[in-house]
Amino acid sequence: MRVVNHIRELRLKNGITQIRMAQDLKITRQTVNAIEKNKYNPSLELALKLIKYFNVPIEELFYLEGDKE
Amino acid sequence: MKKKQWERLMIAIVLLCTIIGGFIGLTIADVTIDFSLAAAIICAPLLGLLPRFFLAARHKKKMGNIPEADERTALILKRYFLGVLYVVLFGSGAALLVLYAMGVESIETGLLIVSMMVLYVSIAIGTLIAAKL
């Protein structure tokens, strides 16, 4: 099952650019883009950083495709 | 040691090896090393390094403190080098078999050096591309 996420929506809602997010999380802009497009699943460490960054519960950020949001 | 210090140390080692390699190469080729030749051997790697500094400065100005590599880059490079390993292993084996089938019984070391150089350059270019994906 594919993991999908709401990172793009959350980022835009908070008015954060991909570059700013990359700087804050110490990752490349390409990685931000790949995660947002669901082309790359972040490591547990990065996933936890993302949860802390957006201050949302994990199920709000990541969920399995087909699962009820 | 900090990351920046390691980076500087690596650049210094590469530069030193390039310069020493230049002198060794000329000594093997029995070329008399005069001042202009020595200056060229020393200055060429230093000049070649300048674009790297300009690009790094441009990247810093444009992207701030965004790292050049992260966990995804490491994963991509790992996959790339795994692919390279198989291509080089089976590719060189297949090339040898084809050459043997064609009736080639010996290979000049000069030709081997050139083919290895082409291989190294292609792997390096591929690495740069893979790291930027």
N, CA and C atoms of all chains as a GROMACS GRO file, in nm:
protein
  606
    1MET      N    1   0.084  -0.121   0.000
    1MET     CA    2   0.000   0.000   0.000
    1MET      C    3   0.087   0.125   0.000
    2ARG      N    4   0.045   0.222  -0.078
    2ARG     CA    5   0.123   0.345  -0.092
    2ARG      C    6   0.095   0.442   0.023
    3VAL      N    7   0.202   0.506   0.069
    3VAL     CA    8   0.185   0.607   0.174
    3VAL      C    9   0.165   0.743   0.106
    4VAL      N   10   0.060   0.811   0.144
    4VAL     CA   11   0.037   0.946   0.090
    4VAL      C   12   0.044   1.047   0.205
    5ASN      N   13   0.062   1.173   0.169
    5ASN     CA   14   0.073   1.273   0.276
    5ASN      C   15   0.006   1.406   0.240
    6HIS      N   16  -0.010   1.488   0.340
    6HIS     CA   17  -0.074   1.619   0.326
    6HIS      C   18   0.025   1.733   0.339
    7ILE      N   19   0.151   1.704   0.318
    7ILE     CA   20   0.254   1.804   0.346
    7ILE      C   21   0.238   1.931   0.262
    8ARG      N   22   0.211   1.912   0.134
    8ARG     CA   23   0.197   2.029   0.046
    8ARG      C   24   0.087   2.124   0.094
    9GLU      N   25  -0.030   2.063   0.126
    9GLU     CA   26  -0.143   2.144   0.173
    9GLU      C   27  -0.107   2.218   0.302
   10LEU      N   28  -0.045   2.143   0.394
   10LEU     CA   29  -0.007   2.204   0.523
   10LEU      C   30   0.096   2.316   0.504
   11ARG      N   31   0.190   2.291   0.415
   11ARG     CA   32   0.296   2.391   0.389
   11ARG      C   33   0.235   2.518   0.331
   12LEU      N   34   0.147   2.500   0.233
   12LEU     CA   35   0.085   2.617   0.170
   12LEU      C   36  -0.007   2.691   0.269
   13LYS      N   37  -0.075   2.612   0.354
   13LYS     CA   38  -0.164   2.672   0.454
   13LYS      C   39  -0.084   2.761   0.550
   14ASN      N   40   0.038   2.716   0.582
   14ASN     CA   41   0.122   2.793   0.674
   14ASN      C   42   0.207   2.898   0.603
   15GLY      N   43   0.192   2.907   0.471
   15GLY     CA   44   0.267   3.006   0.393
   15GLY      C   45   0.418   2.985   0.394
   16ILE      N   46   0.457   2.858   0.390
   16ILE     CA   47   0.601   2.825   0.391
   16ILE      C   48   0.643   2.784   0.250
   17THR      N   49   0.758   2.833   0.207
   17THR     CA   50   0.809   2.792   0.076
   17THR      C   51   0.888   2.662   0.090
   18GLN      N   52   0.909   2.596  -0.024
   18GLN     CA   53   0.987   2.469  -0.023
   18GLN      C   54   1.130   2.496   0.025
   19ILE      N   55   1.185   2.610  -0.017
   19ILE     CA   56   1.323   2.645   0.021
   19ILE      C   57   1.332   2.668   0.173
   20ARG      N   58   1.236   2.740   0.226
   20ARG     CA   59   1.236   2.768   0.371
   20ARG      C   60   1.224   2.636   0.450
   21MET      N   61   1.134   2.550   0.401
   21MET     CA   62   1.114   2.421   0.469
   21MET      C   63   1.242   2.336   0.464
   22ALA      N   64   1.306   2.338   0.346
   22ALA     CA   65   1.431   2.263   0.330
   22ALA      C   66   1.538   2.316   0.425
   23GLN      N   67   1.546   2.449   0.437
   23GLN     CA   68   1.643   2.510   0.529
   23GLN      C   69   1.615   2.471   0.673
   24ASP      N   70   1.488   2.477   0.712
   24ASP     CA   71   1.450   2.447   0.851
   24ASP      C   72   1.474   2.300   0.887
   25LEU      N   73   1.447   2.211   0.791
   25LEU     CA   74   1.459   2.068   0.820
   25LEU      C   75   1.594   2.009   0.781
   26LYS      N   76   1.681   2.094   0.724
   26LYS     CA   77   1.816   2.050   0.680
   26LYS      C   78   1.808   1.936   0.578
   27ILE      N   79   1.718   1.956   0.481
   27ILE     CA   80   1.708   1.860   0.370
   27ILE      C   81   1.714   1.939   0.239
   28THR      N   82   1.726   1.870   0.127
   28THR     CA   83   1.733   1.943   0.000
   28THR      C   84   1.592   1.977  -0.048
   29ARG      N   85   1.586   2.078  -0.136
   29ARG     CA   86   1.455   2.118  -0.189
   29ARG      C   87   1.395   2.005  -0.274
   30GLN      N   88   1.484   1.930  -0.340
   30GLN     CA   89   1.436   1.818  -0.422
   30GLN      C   90   1.366   1.713  -0.335
   31THR      N   91   1.417   1.693  -0.213
   31THR     CA   92   1.356   1.596  -0.122
   31THR      C   93   1.217   1.644  -0.079
   32VAL      N   94   1.205   1.774  -0.050
   32VAL     CA   95   1.074   1.830  -0.014
   32VAL      C   96   0.975   1.804  -0.127
   33ASN      N   97   1.020   1.834  -0.248
   33ASN     CA   98   0.935   1.814  -0.366
   33ASN      C   99   0.896   1.667  -0.384
   34ALA      N  100   0.996   1.578  -0.368
   34ALA     CA  101   0.969   1.434  -0.386
   34ALA      C  102   0.871   1.383  -0.280
   35ILE      N  103   0.885   1.431  -0.156
   35ILE     CA  104   0.793   1.387  -0.050
   35ILE      C  105   0.652   1.438  -0.081
   36GLU      N  106   0.643   1.564  -0.120
   36GLU     CA  107   0.512   1.623  -0.149
   36GLU      C  108   0.440   1.552  -0.264
   37LYS      N  109   0.519   1.507  -0.360
   37LYS     CA  110   0.459   1.438  -0.475
   37LYS      C  111   0.442   1.289  -0.450
   38ASN      N  112   0.467   1.246  -0.326
   38ASN     CA  113   0.456   1.105  -0.285
   38ASN      C  114   0.549   1.013  -0.365
   39LYS      N  115   0.661   1.069  -0.410
   39LYS     CA  116   0.757   0.988  -0.484
   39LYS      C  117   0.862   0.930  -0.390
   40TYR      N  118   0.870   0.985  -0.269
   40TYR     CA  119   0.969   0.938  -0.172
   40TYR      C  120   0.908   0.936  -0.033
   41ASN      N  121   0.923   0.823   0.035
   41ASN     CA  122   0.877   0.812   0.173
   41ASN      C  123   0.991   0.850   0.266
   42PRO      N  124   0.972   0.953   0.348
   42PRO     CA  125   1.082   0.994   0.436
   42PRO      C  126   1.114   0.888   0.540
   43SER      N  127   1.237   0.896   0.593
   43SER     CA  128   1.275   0.803   0.700
   43SER      C  129   1.192   0.837   0.824
   44LEU      N  130   1.193   0.747   0.921
   44LEU     CA  131   1.116   0.771   1.044
   44LEU      C  132   1.164   0.900   1.111
   45GLU      N  133   1.297   0.920   1.107
   45GLU     CA  134   1.356   1.039   1.168
   45GLU      C  135   1.300   1.167   1.103
   46LEU      N  136   1.300   1.168   0.970
   46LEU     CA  137   1.250   1.285   0.899
   46LEU      C  138   1.099   1.301   0.917
   47ALA      N  139   1.028   1.188   0.921
   47ALA     CA  140   0.882   1.192   0.942
   47ALA      C  141   0.850   1.256   1.078
   48LEU      N  142   0.928   1.217   1.179
   48LEU     CA  143   0.908   1.274   1.313
   48LEU      C  144   0.941   1.424   1.314
   49LYS      N  145   1.045   1.460   1.239
   49LYS     CA  146   1.081   1.602   1.228
   49LYS      C  147   0.967   1.680   1.162
   50LEU      N  148   0.906   1.620   1.060
   50LEU     CA  149   0.796   1.685   0.988
   50LEU      C  150   0.676   1.705   1.079
   51ILE      N  151   0.647   1.602   1.161
   51ILE     CA  152   0.534   1.611   1.254
   51ILE      C  153   0.557   1.726   1.353
   52LYS      N  154   0.682   1.733   1.402
   52LYS     CA  155   0.717   1.839   1.497
   52LYS      C  156   0.711   1.976   1.428
   53TYR      N  157   0.756   1.979   1.303
   53TYR     CA  158   0.761   2.105   1.228
   53TYR      C  159   0.621   2.163   1.205
   54PHE      N  160   0.529   2.076   1.165
   54PHE     CA  161   0.393   2.123   1.138
   54PHE      C  162   0.302   2.117   1.262
   55ASN      N  163   0.354   2.052   1.366
   55ASN     CA  164   0.280   2.038   1.491
   55ASN      C  165   0.142   1.974   1.471
   56VAL      N  166   0.141   1.862   1.403
   56VAL     CA  167   0.017   1.788   1.377
   56VAL      C  168   0.039   1.640   1.414
   57PRO      N  169  -0.069   1.567   1.444
   57PRO     CA  170  -0.050   1.424   1.471
   57PRO      C  171  -0.010   1.349   1.344
   58ILE      N  172   0.058   1.236   1.363
   58ILE     CA  173   0.113   1.162   1.248
   58ILE      C  174   0.005   1.120   1.146
   59GLU      N  175  -0.114   1.081   1.199
   59GLU     CA  176  -0.219   1.035   1.107
   59GLU      C  177  -0.274   1.148   1.020
   60GLU      N  178  -0.247   1.272   1.064
   60GLU     CA  179  -0.293   1.386   0.984
   60GLU      C  180  -0.194   1.416   0.871
   61LEU      N  181  -0.073   1.373   0.891
   61LEU     CA  182   0.032   1.401   0.793
   61LEU      C  183   0.052   1.285   0.695
   62PHE      N  184   0.057   1.164   0.748
   62PHE     CA  185   0.078   1.046   0.662
   62PHE      C  186  -0.035   0.946   0.682
   63TYR      N  187  -0.077   0.884   0.574
   63TYR     CA  188  -0.176   0.777   0.584
   63TYR      C  189  -0.161   0.684   0.464
   64LEU      N  190  -0.215   0.564   0.480
   64LEU     CA  191  -0.207   0.467   0.370
   64LEU      C  192  -0.315   0.496   0.268
   65GLU      N  193  -0.279   0.480   0.142
   65GLU     CA  194  -0.374   0.507   0.035
   65GLU      C  195  -0.496   0.414   0.051
   66GLY      N  196  -0.612   0.469   0.040
   66GLY     CA  197  -0.732   0.388   0.055
   66GLY      C  198  -0.792   0.397   0.193
   67ASP      N  199  -0.707   0.436   0.291
   67ASP     CA  200  -0.759   0.453   0.427
   67ASP      C  201  -0.842   0.579   0.434
   68LYS      N  202  -0.939   0.576   0.524
   68LYS     CA  203  -1.024   0.693   0.540
   68LYS      C  204  -0.941   0.803   0.607
   69GLU      N  205  -0.942   0.924   0.547
   69GLU     CA  206  -0.862   1.034   0.603
   69GLU      C  207  -0.922   1.086   0.732
   70MET      N  208   3.659   1.610   1.396
   70MET     CA  209   3.679   1.716   1.296
   70MET      C  210   3.544   1.754   1.233
   71LYS      N  211   3.525   1.884   1.210
   71LYS     CA  212   3.399   1.930   1.154
   71LYS      C  213   3.391   1.899   1.005
   72LYS      N  214   3.267   1.904   0.952
   72LYS     CA  215   3.243   1.870   0.811
   72LYS      C  216   3.323   1.961   0.717
   73LYS      N  217   3.323   2.089   0.751
   73LYS     CA  218   3.392   2.188   0.668
   73LYS      C  219   3.543   2.160   0.665
   74GLN      N  220   3.598   2.118   0.780
   74GLN     CA  221   3.742   2.089   0.786
   74GLN      C  222   3.775   1.966   0.704
   75TRP      N  223   3.688   1.864   0.712
   75TRP     CA  224   3.706   1.743   0.631
   75TRP      C  225   3.706   1.778   0.483
   76GLU      N  226   3.612   1.866   0.446
   76GLU     CA  227   3.598   1.906   0.306
   76GLU      C  228   3.726   1.974   0.259
   77ARG      N  229   3.778   2.065   0.341
   77ARG     CA  230   3.901   2.136   0.305
   77ARG      C  231   4.019   2.040   0.295
   78LEU      N  232   4.025   1.945   0.390
   78LEU     CA  233   4.133   1.846   0.390
   78LEU      C  234   4.128   1.760   0.263
   79MET      N  235   4.007   1.720   0.226
   79MET     CA  236   3.991   1.637   0.106
   79MET      C  237   4.032   1.712  -0.019
   80ILE      N  238   3.991   1.840  -0.028
   80ILE     CA  239   4.028   1.922  -0.144
   80ILE      C  240   4.181   1.935  -0.150
   81ALA      N  241   4.244   1.958  -0.034
   81ALA     CA  242   4.390   1.972  -0.030
   81ALA      C  243   4.458   1.843  -0.075
   82ILE      N  244   4.406   1.728  -0.029
   82ILE     CA  245   4.465   1.599  -0.067
   82ILE      C  246   4.452   1.576  -0.217
   83VAL      N  247   4.332   1.605  -0.270
   83VAL     CA  248   4.308   1.585  -0.414
   83VAL      C  249   4.402   1.675  -0.495
   84LEU      N  250   4.414   1.800  -0.451
   84LEU     CA  251   4.503   1.895  -0.521
   84LEU      C  252   4.648   1.846  -0.519
   85LEU      N  253   4.691   1.805  -0.400
   85LEU     CA  254   4.828   1.758  -0.383
   85LEU      C  255   4.855   1.635  -0.471
   86CYS      N  256   4.760   1.542  -0.470
   86CYS     CA  257   4.775   1.420  -0.551
   86CYS      C  258   4.779   1.454  -0.699
   87THR      N  259   4.694   1.550  -0.742
   87THR     CA  260   4.693   1.590  -0.883
   87THR      C  261   4.828   1.648  -0.922
   88ILE      N  262   4.881   1.735  -0.837
   88ILE     CA  263   5.010   1.799  -0.867
   88ILE      C  264   5.123   1.694  -0.868
   89ILE      N  265   5.125   1.608  -0.766
   89ILE     CA  266   5.228   1.502  -0.761
   89ILE      C  267   5.215   1.410  -0.882
   90GLY      N  268   5.091   1.375  -0.916
   90GLY     CA  269   5.066   1.290  -1.033
   90GLY      C  270   5.118   1.352  -1.161
   91GLY      N  271   5.100   1.484  -1.173
   91GLY     CA  272   5.151   1.556  -1.291
   91GLY      C  273   5.301   1.543  -1.302
   92PHE      N  274   5.370   1.564  -1.190
   92PHE     CA  275   5.518   1.554  -1.190
   92PHE      C  276   5.564   1.411  -1.217
   93ILE      N  277   5.496   1.314  -1.154
   93ILE     CA  278   5.533   1.173  -1.177
   93ILE      C  279   5.513   1.136  -1.324
   94GLY      N  280   5.401   1.181  -1.381
   94GLY     CA  281   5.371   1.153  -1.522
   94GLY      C  282   5.479   1.206  -1.614
   95LEU      N  283   5.521   1.330  -1.588
   95LEU     CA  284   5.624   1.390  -1.674
   95LEU      C  285   5.759   1.320  -1.655
   96THR      N  286   5.788   1.279  -1.530
   96THR     CA  287   5.913   1.207  -1.504
   96THR      C  288   5.914   1.074  -1.579
   97ILE      N  289   5.801   1.002  -1.574
   97ILE     CA  290   5.790   0.873  -1.645
   97ILE      C  291   5.808   0.895  -1.795
   98ALA      N  292   5.748   1.006  -1.845
   98ALA     CA  293   5.757   1.033  -1.990
   98ALA      C  294   5.892   1.093  -2.030
   99ASP      N  295   5.984   1.106  -1.935
   99ASP     CA  296   6.119   1.160  -1.960
   99ASP      C  297   6.116   1.303  -2.014
  100VAL      N  298   6.026   1.383  -1.961
  100VAL     CA  299   6.017   1.522  -2.005
  100VAL      C  300   6.093   1.608  -1.904
  101THR      N  301   6.176   1.700  -1.955
  101THR     CA  302   6.250   1.790  -1.865
  101THR      C  303   6.152   1.893  -1.808
  102ILE      N  304   6.145   1.896  -1.678
  102ILE     CA  305   6.050   1.988  -1.614
  102ILE      C  306   6.115   2.124  -1.593
  103ASP      N  307   6.070   2.224  -1.670
  103ASP     CA  308   6.120   2.360  -1.649
  103ASP      C  309   6.017   2.440  -1.568
  104PHE      N  310   6.045   2.568  -1.550
  104PHE     CA  311   5.959   2.651  -1.466
  104PHE      C  312   5.816   2.660  -1.518
  105SER      N  313   5.802   2.684  -1.651
  105SER     CA  314   5.667   2.702  -1.708
  105SER      C  315   5.584   2.575  -1.693
  106LEU      N  316   5.650   2.461  -1.714
  106LEU     CA  317   5.579   2.332  -1.702
  106LEU      C  318   5.536   2.307  -1.558
  107ALA      N  319   5.628   2.336  -1.465
  107ALA     CA  320   5.597   2.320  -1.322
  107ALA      C  321   5.484   2.413  -1.280
  108ALA      N  322   5.491   2.538  -1.332
  108ALA     CA  323   5.386   2.635  -1.299
  108ALA      C  324   5.251   2.587  -1.352
  109ALA      N  325   5.253   2.530  -1.474
  109ALA     CA  326   5.128   2.480  -1.535
  109ALA      C  327   5.070   2.366  -1.451
  110ILE      N  328   5.159   2.275  -1.407
  110ILE     CA  329   5.113   2.160  -1.328
  110ILE      C  330   5.052   2.206  -1.195
  111ILE      N  331   5.113   2.308  -1.136
  111ILE     CA  332   5.063   2.356  -1.005
  111ILE      C  333   4.939   2.444  -1.022
  112CYS      N  334   4.943   2.532  -1.123
  112CYS     CA  335   4.833   2.629  -1.136
  112CYS      C  336   4.706   2.568  -1.197
  113ALA      N  337   4.721   2.471  -1.288
  113ALA     CA  338   4.603   2.415  -1.355
  113ALA      C  339   4.500   2.356  -1.257
  114PRO      N  340   4.543   2.271  -1.159
  114PRO     CA  341   4.443   2.220  -1.064
  114PRO      C  342   4.381   2.331  -0.979
  115LEU      N  343   4.463   2.433  -0.945
  115LEU     CA  344   4.410   2.543  -0.864
  115LEU      C  345   4.306   2.623  -0.943
  116LEU      N  346   4.336   2.646  -1.073
  116LEU     CA  347   4.241   2.718  -1.159
  116LEU      C  348   4.115   2.634  -1.181
  117GLY      N  349   4.137   2.503  -1.193
  117GLY     CA  350   4.023   2.412  -1.212
  117GLY      C  351   3.930   2.410  -1.092
  118LEU      N  352   3.985   2.445  -0.977
  118LEU     CA  353   3.906   2.444  -0.854
  118LEU      C  354   3.822   2.571  -0.838
  119LEU      N  355   3.863   2.677  -0.908
  119LEU     CA  356   3.793   2.806  -0.895
  119LEU      C  357   3.643   2.797  -0.925
  120PRO      N  358   3.602   2.733  -1.038
  120PRO     CA  359   3.458   2.724  -1.066
  120PRO      C  360   3.380   2.660  -0.952
  121ARG      N  361   3.444   2.564  -0.883
  121ARG     CA  362   3.377   2.497  -0.771
  121ARG      C  363   3.345   2.597  -0.660
  122PHE      N  364   3.441   2.686  -0.633
  122PHE     CA  365   3.419   2.788  -0.529
  122PHE      C  366   3.312   2.887  -0.570
  123PHE      N  367   3.314   2.926  -0.699
  123PHE     CA  368   3.213   3.019  -0.750
  123PHE      C  369   3.074   2.957  -0.740
  124LEU      N  370   3.065   2.829  -0.780
  124LEU     CA  371   2.935   2.760  -0.776
  124LEU      C  372   2.886   2.746  -0.633
  125ALA      N  373   2.979   2.714  -0.541
  125ALA     CA  374   2.942   2.698  -0.400
  125ALA      C  375   2.892   2.831  -0.343
  126ALA      N  376   2.961   2.941  -0.380
  126ALA     CA  377   2.921   3.073  -0.332
  126ALA      C  378   2.783   3.111  -0.388
  127ARG      N  379   2.761   3.077  -0.515
  127ARG     CA  380   2.632   3.106  -0.581
  127ARG      C  381   2.520   3.028  -0.514
  128HIS      N  382   2.550   2.898  -0.486
  128HIS     CA  383   2.451   2.812  -0.421
  128HIS      C  384   2.415   2.866  -0.283
  129LYS      N  385   2.516   2.911  -0.210
  129LYS     CA  386   2.492   2.963  -0.074
  129LYS      C  387   2.407   3.090  -0.079
  130LYS      N  388   2.438   3.175  -0.178
  130LYS     CA  389   2.365   3.301  -0.192
  130LYS      C  390   2.219   3.275  -0.230
  131LYS      N  391   2.199   3.177  -0.319
  131LYS     CA  392   2.065   3.150  -0.371
  131LYS      C  393   1.983   3.066  -0.274
  132MET      N  394   2.045   2.966  -0.215
  132MET     CA  395   1.970   2.867  -0.137
  132MET      C  396   1.990   2.878   0.014
  133GLY      N  397   2.072   2.972   0.059
  133GLY     CA  398   2.095   2.984   0.202
  133GLY      C  399   2.173   2.866   0.255
  134ASN      N  400   2.128   2.811   0.369
  134ASN     CA  401   2.205   2.699   0.427
  134ASN      C  402   2.140   2.563   0.400
  135ILE      N  403   2.077   2.551   0.284
  135ILE     CA  404   2.021   2.420   0.245
  135ILE      C  405   2.136   2.324   0.218
  136PRO      N  406   2.135   2.205   0.277
  136PRO     CA  407   2.246   2.112   0.251
  136PRO      C  408   2.246   2.063   0.106
  137GLU      N  409   2.364   2.025   0.058
  137GLU     CA  410   2.372   1.977  -0.080
  137GLU      C  411   2.329   1.832  -0.091
  138ALA      N  412   2.327   1.762   0.023
  138ALA     CA  413   2.288   1.621   0.022
  138ALA      C  414   2.212   1.589   0.150
  139ASP      N  415   2.124   1.490   0.141
  139ASP     CA  416   2.050   1.446   0.260
  139ASP      C  417   2.025   1.295   0.250
  140GLU      N  418   1.932   1.243   0.329
  140GLU     CA  419   1.908   1.098   0.331
  140GLU      C  420   1.864   1.043   0.194
  141ARG      N  421   1.786   1.125   0.120
  141ARG     CA  422   1.739   1.080  -0.011
  141ARG      C  423   1.856   1.073  -0.110
  142THR      N  424   1.945   1.171  -0.102
  142THR     CA  425   2.064   1.171  -0.189
  142THR      C  426   2.147   1.045  -0.163
  143ALA      N  427   2.163   1.013  -0.033
  143ALA     CA  428   2.242   0.895   0.004
  143ALA      C  429   2.178   0.768  -0.054
  144LEU      N  430   2.045   0.763  -0.048
  144LEU     CA  431   1.973   0.646  -0.100
  144LEU      C  432   1.989   0.634  -0.252
  145ILE      N  433   1.975   0.750  -0.320
  145ILE     CA  434   1.989   0.750  -0.466
  145ILE      C  435   2.130   0.707  -0.506
  146LEU      N  436   2.230   0.762  -0.434
  146LEU     CA  437   2.369   0.728  -0.467
  146LEU      C  438   2.398   0.581  -0.441
  147LYS      N  439   2.337   0.528  -0.332
  147LYS     CA  440   2.356   0.386  -0.300
  147LYS      C  441   2.304   0.299  -0.415
  148ARG      N  442   2.184   0.333  -0.463
  148ARG     CA  443   2.125   0.258  -0.575
  148ARG      C  444   2.208   0.275  -0.701
  149TYR      N  445   2.256   0.397  -0.724
  149TYR     CA  446   2.335   0.424  -0.844
  149TYR      C  447   2.464   0.342  -0.843
  150PHE      N  448   2.533   0.342  -0.729
  150PHE     CA  449   2.660   0.269  -0.722
  150PHE      C  450   2.639   0.118  -0.730
  151LEU      N  451   2.525   0.072  -0.681
  151LEU     CA  452   2.491  -0.070  -0.695
  151LEU      C  453   2.475  -0.104  -0.842
  152GLY      N  454   2.407  -0.017  -0.913
  152GLY     CA  455   2.390  -0.034  -1.058
  152GLY      C  456   2.523  -0.031  -1.129
  153VAL      N  457   2.608   0.065  -1.090
  153VAL     CA  458   2.740   0.080  -1.152
  153VAL      C  459   2.823  -0.047  -1.130
  154LEU      N  460   2.814  -0.101  -1.007
  154LEU     CA  461   2.889  -0.223  -0.974
  154LEU      C  462   2.852  -0.336  -1.069
  155TYR      N  463   2.722  -0.356  -1.090
  155TYR     CA  464   2.678  -0.465  -1.178
  155TYR      C  465   2.716  -0.439  -1.322
  156VAL      N  466   2.698  -0.312  -1.365
  156VAL     CA  467   2.730  -0.279  -1.504
  156VAL      C  468   2.880  -0.301  -1.530
  157VAL      N  469   2.963  -0.254  -1.435
  157VAL     CA  470   3.108  -0.268  -1.454
  157VAL      C  471   3.150  -0.415  -1.448
  158LEU      N  472   3.094  -0.488  -1.350
  158LEU     CA  473   3.130  -0.630  -1.335
  158LEU      C  474   3.091  -0.710  -1.459
  159PHE      N  475   2.962  -0.704  -1.491
  159PHE     CA  476   2.914  -0.785  -1.604
  159PHE      C  477   2.953  -0.725  -1.738
  160GLY      N  478   2.956  -0.592  -1.743
  160GLY     CA  479   2.994  -0.524  -1.868
  160GLY      C  480   3.136  -0.555  -1.907
  161SER      N  481   3.230  -0.546  -1.811
  161SER     CA  482   3.369  -0.573  -1.846
  161SER      C  483   3.388  -0.720  -1.880
  162GLY      N  484   3.315  -0.806  -1.807
  162GLY     CA  485   3.321  -0.951  -1.836
  162GLY      C  486   3.270  -0.980  -1.977
  163ALA      N  487   3.156  -0.918  -2.009
  163ALA     CA  488   3.096  -0.938  -2.141
  163ALA      C  489   3.187  -0.883  -2.250
  164ALA      N  490   3.248  -0.765  -2.224
  164ALA     CA  491   3.337  -0.705  -2.323
  164ALA      C  492   3.457  -0.796  -2.350
  165LEU      N  493   3.511  -0.856  -2.243
  165LEU     CA  494   3.624  -0.949  -2.259
  165LEU      C  495   3.584  -1.070  -2.341
  166LEU      N  496   3.464  -1.124  -2.312
  166LEU     CA  497   3.417  -1.241  -2.386
  166LEU      C  498   3.398  -1.208  -2.534
  167VAL      N  499   3.340  -1.091  -2.561
  167VAL     CA  500   3.318  -1.049  -2.700
  167VAL      C  501   3.452  -1.033  -2.772
  168LEU      N  502   3.548  -0.968  -2.702
  168LEU     CA  503   3.680  -0.949  -2.762
  168LEU      C  504   3.747  -1.084  -2.792
  169TYR      N  505   3.733  -1.177  -2.697
  169TYR     CA  506   3.792  -1.310  -2.715
  169TYR      C  507   3.727  -1.382  -2.834
  170ALA      N  508   3.594  -1.368  -2.842
  170ALA     CA  509   3.521  -1.430  -2.952
  170ALA      C  510   3.561  -1.370  -3.086
  171MET      N  511   3.599  -1.240  -3.080
  171MET     CA  512   3.641  -1.172  -3.204
  171MET      C  513   3.784  -1.207  -3.243
  172GLY      N  514   3.851  -1.279  -3.156
  172GLY     CA  515   3.987  -1.323  -3.188
  172GLY      C  516   4.096  -1.238  -3.127
  173VAL      N  517   4.059  -1.141  -3.043
  173VAL     CA  518   4.161  -1.057  -2.978
  173VAL      C  519   4.224  -1.138  -2.864
  174GLU      N  520   4.357  -1.154  -2.868
  174GLU     CA  521   4.421  -1.237  -2.766
  174GLU      C  522   4.498  -1.156  -2.662
  175SER      N  523   4.530  -1.032  -2.695
  175SER     CA  524   4.600  -0.949  -2.596
  175SER      C  525   4.550  -0.806  -2.604
  176ILE      N  526   4.556  -0.738  -2.491
  176ILE     CA  527   4.511  -0.598  -2.487
  176ILE      C  528   4.628  -0.512  -2.441
  177GLU      N  529   4.647  -0.400  -2.510
  177GLU     CA  530   4.753  -0.307  -2.471
  177GLU      C  531   4.718  -0.240  -2.339
  178THR      N  532   4.819  -0.221  -2.254
  178THR     CA  533   4.791  -0.155  -2.125
  178THR      C  534   4.745  -0.011  -2.146
  179GLY      N  535   4.798   0.054  -2.251
  179GLY     CA  536   4.756   0.192  -2.282
  179GLY      C  537   4.607   0.199  -2.309
  180LEU      N  538   4.560   0.099  -2.383
  180LEU     CA  539   4.416   0.093  -2.416
  180LEU      C  540   4.334   0.069  -2.289
  181LEU      N  541   4.389  -0.013  -2.201
  181LEU     CA  542   4.320  -0.039  -2.073
  181LEU      C  543   4.310   0.088  -1.991
  182ILE      N  544   4.422   0.166  -1.990
  182ILE     CA  545   4.423   0.292  -1.914
  182ILE      C  546   4.317   0.387  -1.969
  183VAL      N  547   4.311   0.397  -2.102
  183VAL     CA  548   4.213   0.487  -2.165
  183VAL      C  549   4.071   0.442  -2.132
  184SER      N  550   4.046   0.311  -2.142
  184SER     CA  551   3.910   0.261  -2.115
  184SER      C  552   3.872   0.281  -1.968
  185MET      N  553   3.970   0.262  -1.880
  185MET     CA  554   3.944   0.286  -1.737
  185MET      C  555   3.914   0.433  -1.712
  186MET      N  556   3.987   0.520  -1.782
  186MET     CA  557   3.967   0.664  -1.766
  186MET      C  558   3.826   0.702  -1.811
  187VAL      N  559   3.785   0.649  -1.924
  187VAL     CA  560   3.649   0.676  -1.975
  187VAL      C  561   3.546   0.627  -1.873
  188LEU      N  562   3.573   0.509  -1.818
  188LEU     CA  563   3.483   0.451  -1.718
  188LEU      C  564   3.472   0.541  -1.594
  189TYR      N  565   3.587   0.585  -1.545
  189TYR     CA  566   3.589   0.672  -1.425
  189TYR      C  567   3.515   0.803  -1.451
  190VAL      N  568   3.542   0.862  -1.568
  190VAL     CA  569   3.477   0.990  -1.600
  190VAL      C  570   3.326   0.972  -1.611
  191SER      N  571   3.282   0.863  -1.678
  191SER     CA  572   3.136   0.841  -1.690
  191SER      C  573   3.073   0.817  -1.553
  192ILE      N  574   3.144   0.740  -1.467
  192ILE     CA  575   3.089   0.715  -1.332
  192ILE      C  576   3.079   0.847  -1.255
  193ALA      N  577   3.183   0.930  -1.268
  193ALA     CA  578   3.183   1.059  -1.196
  193ALA      C  579   3.070   1.148  -1.244
  194ILE      N  580   3.049   1.156  -1.376
  194ILE     CA  581   2.941   1.239  -1.431
  194ILE      C  582   2.805   1.185  -1.384
  195GLY      N  583   2.792   1.052  -1.389
  195GLY     CA  584   2.669   0.987  -1.342
  195GLY      C  585   2.643   1.017  -1.195
  196THR      N  586   2.750   1.017  -1.114
  196THR     CA  587   2.736   1.047  -0.971
  196THR      C  588   2.684   1.189  -0.951
  197LEU      N  589   2.742   1.284  -1.027
  197LEU     CA  590   2.699   1.424  -1.015
  197LEU      C  591   2.551   1.438  -1.052
  198ILE      N  592   2.511   1.368  -1.159
  198ILE     CA  593   2.371   1.376  -1.203
  198ILE      C  594   2.280   1.311  -1.097
  199ALA      N  595   2.320   1.192  -1.049
  199ALA     CA  596   2.238   1.120  -0.949
  199ALA      C  597   2.224   1.202  -0.821
  200ALA      N  598   2.331   1.272  -0.782
  200ALA     CA  599   2.326   1.352  -0.658
  200ALA      C  600   2.233   1.472  -0.671
  201LYS      N  601   2.209   1.515  -0.793
  201LYS     CA  602   2.123   1.633  -0.813
  201LYS      C  603   1.977   1.597  -0.839
  202LEU      N  604   1.948   1.468  -0.849
  202LEU     CA  605   1.810   1.426  -0.879
  202LEU      C  606   1.715   1.456  -0.764
   0.00000   0.00000   0.00000
